[in-house]
Amino acid sequence: MNAIEPTQVQVCRNVMETLVSKEIDAQLLLLPPRVAQSINKIDVMTYAMNRLPALYASSQKGWQYQISRAQKQYGQQILLAVRQAIIAVQRDPLRRVIPLQSHGDVQSQAAQVALDKLKELLQNEQLSWSNLVVVVEQSLIKASRGEMNSKSPRFLARSIDMWERHGYLR
């Protein structure tokens, strides 16, 4: 097994997603523009992908192998799955859909709320994710020296005690 460098993140991807996406684009080009614009590509993708096998790859060599395999073994099945998906999605144009948020969107929103609360708590509007550790450390040091104003949060005193017990503020 190859060692992965600490800064390198290895991912795996389903080659079917790429092939289905290309097929959706190709088939939508064959439709009248007004019809094509009314079709939700994500709904088509979801419908088609749920009817096809997954073919994952984690390396460039594996990716090329799976692409070749998918085109040979599943080319016709991809074409039909996309065609069926477009028809199925067109059938119910009045359907109300509440789309899923991506995991990244939910995490991003939660992170922003946390950062905003920290800005308020530490009374520092310049706080950002890139300077968070430095700002928190400086705030704890100031609080331990009694240099923060009376509006400073009570939890800082408890945090200072913990930092001192663990040897960070000596």
Secondary structure, DSSP 8 states (H G I E B T S, - for coil): -----TT-----EEHHHHHHHHHHHHHHHTS-HHHHHTS-HHHHHHHHHTTS---EESSHHHHHHHHHHHHHHHHHHHHHHHHHHHHHHHH-TT--------HHHHHHHHHHHHHHHHHHHHT-TT--TTTHHHHHHHHHHHHHTT-S-TTS-THHHHHHHHHHHTTS--
